[in-house]
């Protein structure tokens, strides 16, 4: 009987932990709506970025840290595969806290022209697939990417490297 109760207790804890990790919430930063998914106790991933109304915005600065509606504080550490990015953004600034940019994260963003990437995130080779207007990617603080930065839009974007934060 003890083994059965121990197993059931373990199962309930495991299910609760899985549900906590799958928690999602929306948060406005200025006029931009971010959708986040909780990854662990103090980290979230971006699963969507959009504007708060029909107005098109030209830039989106991804925050390093956020406070969720329930008061919990999180560090923004990733941009998920197939993140839903909409709103006519032409400029995206990605902070050094972001550790990875997933497949199709910015896929099919037809107006995106410039991306600033701080730090050294892992970037999926299709992260910017079909971003046909992409002209410039500034990689700040990561020299080794160089001209091998994975752009899947026909390679027309210029890659710039800078030392810095």
Order of alpha helices (4+ residues) and beta strands (2+ residues): alpha-beta-beta-beta-beta-beta-beta-beta-beta-beta-beta-beta-beta
